[in-house]
Amino acid sequence: MTSPGTARLKALDSDHHLHPFTDFKALSEEGSRIITAASGVYIQDADGQRMLDGMAGLWCVNLGYGRQELVDAASQQMTQLPYYNTFFKTAHPPAIELAAELCRLAPDHINHVFFTGSGSEANDTMLRMVRRFWALKGKPEKQWIISRENGYHGSTVAGMSLGGMAPMHEQGGPCVPGITHIRQPYWFGEGRDMNREEFGKVCADALEARILELGPDNVAAFLAEPVQGAGGAIMPPDSYWPAVKAVLEKYDILLVIDEVICGFGRLGEWFGSQHYDLKPDLMPIAKGLSSGYLPIGGVLVGDRIAETLVQEGGEFYHGFTYSGHPVCAAVALKTLEIMQRENIVERVRDDLGPYLAKRWATLADHPLVGEARSLGLMGALELVADKATGERFDSSLAVGSMCRDTCFDTGLVMRSVGDTMIISPPLVITHDEIDALVSLARAALDETARQLAASFHLTSLTSESCS
Ligand SMILES: *Cc1c(COP(=O)(O)O)cnc(C)c1O
């Protein structure tokens, strides 16, 4: 039952609140689900329903909800010094300590960080740094940044231009010039007519072809997520990254790895690029950096770039009011401390990731599932109309959103990207909670199949192993 208080909130929300990535009209008609509390890996809505948060908020609440230590860190810093900037030759202890700690945790060749307020700002910063670097090196014509279709790098003008989300490009353009996109290494979606590893090489070849088309002397950097997150939890074939690295080395092109999701333990290493042994020149970070408790992001800057910017750069005309915000930095620092004390990264790599992989794979037998994949604590299910051929549902059926809504009703937050269902739970999830997540996912798949069968008189789509 919806209480009068909740009804009032829903009405006000419909009347006044424009939500991110939302069809405003549709939402104002349907009303939103209002989340009021959370603890551990569970969230609760205003109607009292409890849901297992399979998305860790938005890929960020890695330490789970209700961490009093993070609250205390924020509160103490608020009392001590709620704000001061880091412009004009000033600094404060939280930003300094956080910078040092991040560089200690990052790969050896990374020893500097520039703070931002978000992942989008981190990518904007990265873009300016990359072009500035090449200008300082006497190669100002090295301007082009190559990124990938269906990559996600944020929603500011630079972020959406760097990202490869076509629907975003169609709104509010034109995009930032000098950015081009190549095909993504999405085997299930685009490569099933060849074997995975062959397909990985074909996608790396597309990078070399684009570099040659633009002229290697005009290409500044290649930007990618280690595993595409918002695009659908897409793990590239094993052949992909080594081949990409070889191409970039051949033409002296910088590698930027967007660690906003994969950083801070998601793939079982501090940074996703370590899982793939990438040694990037720059790494935008955000989200898990503060476990989502407060907004903070940054760019980790490799020595090659930092040396040039520091020694030869002069003033870099860039920064944000909230770059290195003391309260956000204090919470991020505490987040990193807790992650180390509780061995979270090692646990994801050695225990939770392998356990999720085993349990998640059991969903592959479901009649709606064409592929179940996972790496670390990120997973995806490809929903298909025909399991044998992998044929997709007609997109007008919006089976993915049907499944997502069903998940909500079943008590699980699982996101849909088209007909790909994705999870990215808090890194503190237990084995029992992983079991619960997988059975809730199966129940939601069954219910989705039932709804499909009811509307289209399809049969035999429900799972046999669920009773
Ligand atoms: C979320 C995300 C961003 C943007 O971060 P915001 O904090 O939303 O601006 C950038 N890159 C990746 C890979 C992301 O997942």
The ligand as a Gaussian input file, in Angstrom:
#p B3LYP/6-31G(d) Opt

LIG

0 1
 C       29.552000       6.409000     -15.148000
 C       30.676000       6.478000     -16.101000
 C       31.241000       7.696000     -16.480000
 C       30.634000       9.017000     -16.086000
 O       30.696000       9.231000     -14.731000
 P       29.715000      10.338000     -14.069000
 O       30.202000      10.381000     -12.648000
 O       28.329000       9.832000     -14.230000
 O       29.936000      11.603000     -14.774000
 C       32.353000       7.668000     -17.287000
 N       32.894000       6.519000     -17.702000
 C       32.378000       5.325000     -17.371000
 C       33.042000       4.069000     -17.835000
 C       31.239000       5.266000     -16.573000
 O       30.693000       4.090000     -16.276000

